[in-house]
């Protein structure tokens, strides 16, 4: 090796130690171009620089050049072994990332209503998906034998089931917060026990949560007669929340789209565990109501988006918990005290869009009907007392018949 080459090699190695890779590469490439195009030391150092920059393709190229000149070069062999370890680590990290993205911790808070819980768990047993999931039941001190029935059911299930028993009824918010602490996976699904699975409803929401700008994903929820129960939450002119498109037919095109919304229901809510923890989970000041909207507003205040997708759906019986609405006024007051200035009155926006679409599926807006008649009750849409999985309703078939006649119908709720 010439003195000039040796001096430049030493200078390049100093730059490498200082992490000044640009200067090091400039010197080493100059050696190969102007002084010695087969400089083994220059090539070995270039391989090191490219490995440090994680440009493993170029690193491998220079290692191969050295070994083509000197098949037993110890430095090149060591660099090659190190490179193999790096590539294996990257492959492992990539596989782990895919594994994390395809895992899900489902948290279901319960209080009595054991048969609803059993039905829900059994339906999850039939979930046909590539997503690996666990289910965490958080029992708020049920008195109807829930614990015994779940223990009997465990052998039937093809997924891991965890059971957490609270000594007292701690409410919806705290039960979910407790469940999140037991979750081993990176994504949570907060799910009510009065739900039944009809398809793979988890893969699509998880794909949206891969976008770091999305904080929550909600999906379409249906009554047992296939009419819409939830397709996102909007706020009316009084700044009160409404389920948009409630009682619409499930195949209505506006129900099946993807929207960025202000809130979605906590009955079925997908969220990254790290985001749930970052905002402190559900606000436990709420008592069985409004905490889901509060959570959405908290996430939105951090810059994350609240997404609804109608591409997948499940059945939801709705409001089956005892005392579900006992604290509705107090919850509303608390929510408005925190968020009234952030609320957008957007209900009319969505119904205007339906009218503009002018589709054969469209329903007229509420404000255009001459009388405030509750069509939903008159045509047989279930009220809270009547909603049961085995009941048969005529609303959906009647709506479809009216659609075929070209009649514009709105379900007033």
Secondary structure, DSSP 4 states (H G I P E B T S, - for coil): --HHHHHHHHHHHHHHHTT-HHHHHHHHHHIIIII-TT-HHHHHHHHHHHHHTT-HHHHHHHHHHHHHH-TT-HHHHHHHHHHHHHHHHHHHHHHHHHHHHTEEEEEEEE-S-HHHHHHHHHHHHT---S-EEEEEEEE---SSSHHHHHHHHGGG-SSEEEEEE-SS--HHHHHHHHHHHH--SSEEEEE-SSEEE-S--SHHHHHHHTSTTEEEEEEEEE-TTSBEEES-EEE-TTS-EEETTTT-BTT-TTTSSEEEESB--TTEEEEEHHHHHHTTSS-TTS-SSSHHHHHHHHHHHTT-EEEEEEEEEEEE----STTTTTTHHHHHHHHHHHHTTT----HHHHHHHHHHHT-TT----GGGSSS---HHHHTT---TTT--TT---SHHHHHHHHHHTT-------
